[in-house]
Amino acid sequence: MGVVMTKLSRDYLVKRIFSDLKNYPYGFSRSGDFSISESKALAQHGCIIAALVDGQIEPQTIEDKGMLAAAFGSKEPEGVTEKAWVKYQKRINRPKLGSVYGNHCSTSVNDVGNINEQEDIEVETE
């Protein structure tokens, strides 16, 4: 027996509330990353945009095509929903900066000896 994949319907996606428990376990509105209107826009329209971007549904309206163009960076985002989606993508795809313990390399005794002693350091004096 094979697994039957059902095609997502637009009606189903419109009724569904979008959430990202991995990156925003307490919701978009409690994260501090998004305004109230951006949080509402992501929750209401995020499932549709995600399905459009993933190719699970075809764009049917001018708004769908605009959201896709903004999501892929071929046009500047317009309106709260497009801006919120682009902002969301930037937030979840940003590089991770170090850890609790920092991300610098430890300096060994041999590294200190590699400083070029001929370089002058300018110090301003008054």
C-alpha positions in Angstrom: 0.0 0.0 0.0 1.3 3.4 -0.9 0.8 6.7 0.9 -1.8 8.8 -0.7 -0.8 12.5 -0.8 -3.7 14.9 -0.9 -3.3 18.1 -2.8 -3.7 21.1 -0.4 -6.7 23.1 -1.2 -6.7 26.9 -1.0 -9.8 26.8 1.3 -8.1 24.6 3.8 -5.0 26.9 3.8 -7.1 30.0 4.3 -8.7 28.6 7.4 -5.4 27.3 8.9 -3.4 29.5 11.3 0.3 29.7 10.4 2.8 29.1 13.2 6.5 28.2 13.4 7.0 26.3 16.7 10.7 25.7 15.9 11.7 29.3 15.5 8.9 31.0 17.4 7.7 28.5 20.1 5.6 31.2 21.9 4.2 32.7 18.7 5.1 35.6 16.5 3.4 38.2 18.7 5.4 37.3 21.8 8.7 37.1 20.0 9.4 40.9 19.9 10.5 40.5 16.2 7.2 41.5 14.7 4.6 44.2 15.3 1.0 43.3 16.1 -0.1 43.8 12.5 2.8 41.8 11.2 2.1 38.9 13.6 -1.6 38.9 12.6 -0.6 38.9 8.9 1.8 36.0 9.3 -0.8 34.0 11.3 -3.6 34.6 8.7 -1.7 34.4 5.5 1.5 32.4 6.3 0.1 29.0 5.3 -0.9 30.3 1.8 2.4 32.0 1.3 4.4 29.0 2.4 2.4 26.7 0.1 2.9 29.2 -2.8 6.6 29.4 -2.2 6.9 25.6 -1.9 4.9 25.1 -5.1 2.1 23.2 -3.3 -0.5 25.5 -4.8 -0.5 27.6 -7.9 -1.0 31.4 -7.7 -4.6 32.3 -8.5 -4.8 36.0 -7.9 -2.7 39.1 -8.5 -2.0 39.2 -4.7 -0.6 35.6 -4.9 1.7 36.6 -7.7 2.8 39.7 -5.8 3.5 37.7 -2.7 5.6 35.2 -4.7 7.5 37.9 -6.4 8.3 39.6 -3.0 9.1 36.2 -1.4 11.7 35.5 -4.1 13.1 39.0 -4.1 12.1 39.9 -7.6 10.1 42.9 -6.3 10.0 45.1 -3.2 7.5 43.8 -0.7 4.3 46.0 -0.5 1.8 45.9 2.3 2.0 44.4 5.7 1.7 40.7 4.7 4.5 40.8 2.1 6.8 42.8 4.3 6.1 40.5 7.3 6.8 37.4 5.2 10.1 38.8 3.9 11.1 39.9 7.4 10.1 36.4 8.8 12.3 34.7 6.1 15.2 37.0 7.0 14.9 36.2 10.7 14.7 32.4 10.3 17.5 32.3 7.7 19.9 34.6 9.4 23.3 33.1 10.3 23.6 31.8 13.9 26.0 34.0 15.8 28.2 31.9 18.1 27.0 30.1 21.2 26.6 30.9 24.9 30.3 30.4 25.2 31.2 32.6 22.2 32.5 31.8 18.8 36.0 33.1 18.9 39.1 30.9 18.5 41.3 30.4 21.5 44.6 32.2 21.2 47.6 30.0 21.7 51.1 31.1 22.7 52.4 30.7 19.2 49.7 33.0 17.8 51.0 35.9 19.9 54.4 35.7 18.3 53.0 36.2 14.8 52.2 39.9 15.4 54.0 42.2 13.0 56.2 44.3 15.2 56.8 46.9 12.4 53.2 48.0 12.4 52.8 51.3 14.2 49.8 52.0 16.4 48.6 55.6 16.3 47.4 57.0 19.6 45.7 60.4 19.8 46.9 62.6 22.6 45.5 65.9 23.6 
